[in-house]
């Protein structure tokens, strides 16, 4: 925002401890279809062209059991994939030419890295998200760039506070990638470097 950007953020509904004249926060729950519809409607009514759209919401519901829990799979896919696709498709008509869609993914979704059977539901959701990135990049070729970004092993509640970097550091890498002009569309990035699917 210090560079003159206007930010439209989303929240599950919890009160956030930050405010700024260039920030609007909208309630959004990707597990609920109507919430997605309502959020997109509010964004549309704001009447602002969108240059960067970042899909950052996600859950990890695996509990260590190596069997795939179908209910957890459905819930995870709704938030990590289906809700992302639904919201993104509603936002695309508002996006400027040369804009950038960034999907926050994970190296857990890399097909060549499935040599540990842990947290299969999360891995499935991120592999599918990566496919959405490649599909959308082809569909929007020459109009809007689309990227997947691995944020790293970030010290958050999702990982029980374990990881290699603080959220601020990960956010800086995501921000830098999102703002990169003429980025090669349809690629997977980590710290500004392309990584294999």
C-alpha positions in Angstrom: 0.0 0.0 0.0 3.0 2.3 0.4 3.4 2.0 -3.4 0.0 3.5 -4.0 -1.8 0.1 -4.3 -5.4 -0.4 -3.1 -5.9 -3.8 -1.4 -9.1 -5.8 -1.2 -8.6 -8.5 1.4 -10.8 -11.2 2.7 -11.4 -12.7 6.1 -13.5 -15.5 7.5 -15.2 -12.9 9.6 -12.8 -12.5 12.5 -12.0 -8.9 13.3 -8.5 -8.0 12.0 -6.2 -5.8 14.0 -5.1 -3.7 11.0 -6.8 -0.9 9.1 -5.7 1.5 6.3 -7.5 4.0 4.0 -6.4 1.9 1.0 -7.7 -1.4 2.4 -11.1 -3.0 2.2 -11.8 -6.3 3.9 -14.6 -8.5 2.8 -16.0 -11.6 4.6 -15.3 -14.8 2.6 -15.7 -18.5 3.4 -14.6 -20.6 0.5 -16.5 -23.6 1.9 -19.8 -21.8 1.3 -21.0 -21.1 -2.2 -23.2 -18.1 -1.2 -20.2 -16.5 0.6 -18.2 -16.7 -2.7 -21.1 -15.2 -4.6 -21.5 -12.4 -2.0 -17.8 -11.6 -1.9 -17.6 -11.3 -5.7 -20.6 -9.1 -5.8 -19.0 -6.7 -3.2 -15.7 -6.6 -5.2 -17.7 -5.9 -8.4 -19.5 -3.0 -6.7 -16.3 -1.5 -5.5 -15.7 -0.7 -9.2 -11.9 -1.1 -9.1 -9.9 -2.8 -11.8 -7.8 -5.6 -10.4 -4.2 -6.0 -11.3 -3.3 -8.9 -9.0 -5.5 -11.6 -7.6 -3.9 -13.9 -5.0 -5.7 -17.1 -3.9 -4.2 -17.6 -0.5 -6.9 -19.5 1.5 -6.2 -23.1 2.3 -6.6 -25.9 4.9 -4.7 -29.0 5.9 -7.1 -31.4 7.5 -5.1 -34.6 7.4 -4.7 -36.2 10.8 -1.8 -38.6 10.2 -4.0 -41.4 9.1 -2.7 -42.7 5.8 -6.1 -43.6 4.5 -8.0 -41.0 2.6 -10.9 -39.7 4.7 -13.6 -38.9 2.1 -15.4 -36.2 4.1 -12.1 -34.4 4.7 -11.2 -34.8 1.1 -14.5 -33.1 0.1 -14.1 -30.3 2.5 -10.4 -29.7 1.6 -11.2 -29.7 -2.2 -14.0 -27.2 -1.6 -11.7 -24.8 0.1 -8.3 -25.5 -1.6 -9.7 -26.0 -5.2 -13.4 -25.6 -6.0 -13.9 -22.4 -4.0 -10.7 -21.0 -5.5 -11.9 -21.8 -9.0 -15.4 -20.4 -8.4 -14.1 -17.1 -7.0 -11.4 -16.7 -9.6 -13.8 -17.1 -12.5 -16.0 -14.5 -11.0 -13.1 -12.1 -10.6 -11.5 -12.5 -14.0 -13.9 -10.2 -15.8 -12.8 -7.4 -13.4 -9.1 -7.9 -14.1 -7.0 -5.5 -16.2 -5.1 -6.6 -19.3 -1.7 -7.7 -18.2 -2.9 -8.6 -14.7 -1.6 -11.6 -12.7 -3.4 -14.4 -10.9 -1.3 -16.1 -8.2 -2.4 -19.4 -6.6 -0.6 -20.2 -3.4 0.2 -23.9 -3.8 2.8 -26.2 -2.2 5.6 -28.5 -3.3 3.4 -31.2 -1.6 1.5 -31.0 -4.9 4.5 -31.9 -7.1 3.8 -35.3 -8.7 7.4 -36.4 -8.7 7.7 -35.8 -4.9 5.0 -38.3 -3.8 7.4 -40.6 -2.0 5.9 -40.1 1.4 2.3 -41.2 1.9 1.5 -38.6 4.6 -1.2 -36.0 4.3 -2.7 -37.4 1.0 -5.8 -35.1 1.0 -3.7 -32.0 1.1 -1.3 -33.2 -1.6 -4.3 -34.1 -3.8 -5.8 -30.6 -3.4 -2.5 -28.9 -4.2 -1.7 -31.1 -7.3 -5.2 -30.2 -8.6 -4.6 -26.5 -7.9 -1.4 -26.7 -9.9 -3.4 -28.2 -12.8 -5.8 -25.3 -12.5 -2.9 -22.9 -12.9 -1.7 -24.6 -16.1 -5.2 -24.8 -17.5 -6.0 -21.2 -16.8 -2.7 -19.9 -18.0 -3.4 -21.5 -21.4 -7.0 -20.1 -21.5 -5.8 -16.6 -20.6 -2.6 -16.6 -22.7 -1.6 -13.2 -23.8 -4.2 -11.5 -21.5 -3.6 -12.4 -17.9 -0.6 -14.2 -16.4 -1.2 -17.2 -14.0 1.3 -18.6 -11.5 1.5 -21.1 -8.7 3.7 -20.1 -5.8 5.2 -22.3 -3.1 5.4 -20.1 0.0 7.9 -22.3 1.8 7.6 -24.1 5.1 6.1 -21.1 7.0 5.8 -21.0 10.7 2.0 -20.8 11.1 -0.7 -22.6 13.0 -1.2 -24.9 9.9 2.2 -26.4 10.5 2.0 -26.2 14.3 4.5 -23.3 14.3 7.2 -25.3 12.6 8.9 -24.2 9.5 11.9 -22.5 7.8 10.7 -18.9 7.6 8.4 -16.4 9.2 5.1 -15.4 7.5 6.6 -11.9 6.7 9.4 -13.4 4.7 7.1 -15.7 2.8 4.8 -12.8 2.1 7.7 -10.8 0.6 8.5 -13.6 -1.8 4.9 -13.9 -2.8 4.5 -10.1 -3.2 7.7 -9.9 -5.4 6.5 -12.7 -7.7 3.0 -11.2 -7.9 4.4 -7.8 -8.9 6.9 -9.2 -11.5 6.2 -7.7 -14.9 6.0 -9.9 -18.0 6.3 -13.1 -15.8 6.3 -16.4 -17.7 2.8 -17.6 -17.3 1.8 -21.1 -16.2 4.8 -21.7 -14.0 5.5 -22.8 -10.5 7.7 -20.4 -8.4 9.6 -20.4 -5.1 11.7 -17.4 -4.1 11.6 -16.1 -7.6 12.9 -19.3 -9.2 11.0 -21.7 -11.3 10.5 -25.2 -9.8 9.3 -28.4 -11.5 5.7 -29.6 -11.2 
